[in-house]
Amino acid sequence: MVKLKLDDVPTWSEVGEFLDRIRTLYRKKEISLRDFVLMSIYPTTGLKTSELLLIRKGDIDFQNGVIRMGSGEVGREILIMPSILPYLKEYAKDKRGEEKLFDLSRRQVLNINHKYTKMILGRRLRVAGWRHAFALRVLETVHDPAICRRILGQKSSKVVGAYQQSLQKNLREELIRSIGG
């Protein structure tokens, strides 16, 4: 079985609080549009840093609110939350179709993530933590491992199985706490 590091995954309510705070910081002009868009995409798409850095303006279908990643059997569409789409459109407006959305190194992206997670959540969150939180939320909501696997772009069902085990363990612990046993 696949072993995932899920000990520091933010809860979905923490994700919501993070998104609210990052939006407030942007509206107060305390952070750049680039950082706001970047830090809004991570928790709401489940993208890996390598995938995020591959996105070109031409990969984004603004009309349908999706990012197209890959092609053929391994290709998938990543939904962009409607609340983020106008900001993404604004950020990308001066970029050419084949131009990368984020002209940053992997290290720069990780530093941006660490900066804002430390500032807002009070701890440095690994980028994988966003992906895990997103995956757990999708699985909680959709209940279909095959669909979750496709949404996440996972080749193997073993990773989704590990998420399912984590959800079952959390549910069991929550039930025990609520009953008082």
C-alpha positions in Angstrom: 0.0 0.0 0.0 1.2 3.5 -0.8 2.2 5.5 2.3 1.3 9.2 2.1 2.5 11.9 4.5 -0.8 13.2 5.7 0.1 14.4 9.2 0.2 18.1 8.3 -2.6 18.3 5.8 -4.9 21.4 6.3 -8.5 20.7 7.0 -11.0 22.0 4.4 -12.0 24.7 6.8 -8.4 25.8 7.0 -8.2 25.9 3.2 -11.3 28.1 3.2 -9.8 30.4 5.8 -6.5 30.6 3.8 -8.3 31.5 0.6 -10.3 34.2 2.4 -7.2 35.7 3.9 -5.1 35.6 0.7 -7.9 37.3 -1.1 -8.1 40.0 1.6 -4.4 40.5 1.4 -4.7 41.0 -2.4 -7.6 43.4 -2.1 -5.6 45.5 0.4 -2.7 45.5 -2.1 -0.5 43.7 0.4 0.4 41.0 -2.1 0.8 40.8 -5.9 -1.8 39.5 -8.3 0.7 36.8 -9.3 1.1 35.5 -5.7 -2.6 35.7 -5.1 -3.4 33.7 -8.2 -0.6 31.2 -7.5 -1.7 30.7 -3.9 -5.4 30.4 -4.9 -4.7 27.7 -7.5 -2.7 25.3 -5.3 -5.5 24.6 -2.8 -8.3 24.5 -5.3 -6.9 22.3 -8.1 -4.6 19.7 -6.5 -1.9 20.6 -9.0 1.7 19.6 -8.3 4.4 22.3 -8.6 5.7 20.6 -11.7 2.3 20.8 -13.3 1.7 24.4 -12.2 5.0 25.5 -13.8 4.0 23.9 -17.1 0.8 25.8 -17.6 0.8 28.1 -20.6 -1.8 30.8 -21.3 -3.0 28.6 -24.2 -3.8 25.7 -21.8 -6.5 27.8 -20.1 -10.0 27.8 -21.5 -11.4 30.9 -19.8 -14.8 30.4 -21.3 -15.3 27.0 -19.7 -13.1 27.7 -16.6 -10.6 24.9 -17.1 -6.9 24.3 -17.5 -6.1 21.5 -20.0 -3.1 19.4 -18.9 -1.5 16.7 -21.0 -3.2 15.1 -24.0 -4.8 11.9 -25.0 -5.5 9.2 -22.4 -3.4 11.0 -19.7 -4.9 14.4 -20.5 -7.2 16.0 -18.1 -9.1 19.2 -17.4 -8.6 21.0 -14.1 -11.6 23.1 -13.0 -10.8 26.7 -12.0 -13.0 27.9 -9.2 -15.3 30.6 -10.5 -14.2 32.9 -7.7 -10.6 32.7 -8.9 -11.2 32.8 -12.7 -11.5 36.6 -13.1 -8.2 37.1 -11.3 -6.5 34.5 -13.4 -7.9 36.2 -16.5 -6.6 39.5 -15.3 -3.2 38.0 -14.5 -2.9 36.3 -17.9 -4.2 39.1 -20.1 -0.8 40.3 -21.2 0.7 36.9 -21.8 0.9 35.2 -25.3 -0.7 31.8 -25.9 2.5 29.8 -25.6 3.9 31.8 -22.8 4.2 30.1 -19.4 1.7 31.4 -16.9 4.3 31.6 -14.1 7.9 32.4 -15.1 9.3 31.1 -11.9 11.7 28.4 -10.7 10.5 25.5 -8.6 12.4 27.0 -5.6 10.7 30.4 -6.1 7.3 28.8 -6.1 8.1 26.8 -2.9 9.4 29.9 -1.2 6.2 31.8 -2.1 4.1 28.9 -0.7 6.2 28.8 2.5 5.9 32.6 3.0 2.1 32.7 2.8 1.4 29.5 4.6 3.6 30.6 7.5 2.0 34.1 7.5 -1.6 32.9 7.3 -1.7 29.4 8.8 1.1 30.0 11.3 3.1 27.1 9.9 5.1 26.3 6.7 2.9 23.9 4.7 4.4 21.7 2.1 2.9 22.1 -1.4 1.9 18.4 -1.3 -0.3 19.3 1.7 -2.6 21.4 -0.6 -2.8 18.5 -3.0 -3.7 16.0 -0.2 -6.3 18.4 1.2 -7.8 18.8 -2.2 -7.8 15.0 -2.9 -9.4 14.2 0.4 -12.1 16.8 -0.2 -12.8 15.4 -3.7 -13.0 11.9 -2.3 -15.3 13.0 0.5 -17.6 14.8 -1.9 -17.5 12.5 -5.0 -17.2 9.1 -3.2 -16.0 7.5 -6.4 -12.3 6.5 -6.4 -12.1 6.3 -10.2 -13.4 9.8 -10.6 -11.0 11.1 -7.9 -8.1 9.3 -9.6 -9.0 11.0 -12.9 -9.4 14.5 -11.3 -6.0 14.1 -9.7 -4.3 12.7 -12.8 -3.2 9.6 -10.8 -2.1 6.7 -12.9 -2.5 4.2 -10.1 -5.5 3.6 -7.9 -3.1 2.9 -4.9 -2.8 6.5 -4.0 -6.5 7.0 -4.0 -6.8 3.9 -1.8 -4.4 5.5 0.7 -6.6 8.6 0.7 -9.7 6.4 1.3 -7.9 4.7 4.3 -7.1 8.1 5.7 -10.7 9.2 5.5 -11.9 6.0 7.1 -9.4 6.4 10.0 -10.4 10.1 10.5 -14.1 9.1 10.4 -13.6 6.4 13.0 -11.6 8.8 15.2 -14.3 11.5 14.9 -17.0 9.0 15.8 -15.1 7.8 18.9 -14.6 11.4 20.0 -18.2 12.4 19.4 -19.6 9.4 21.3 -17.1 10.0 24.1 -15.4 6.6 24.1 
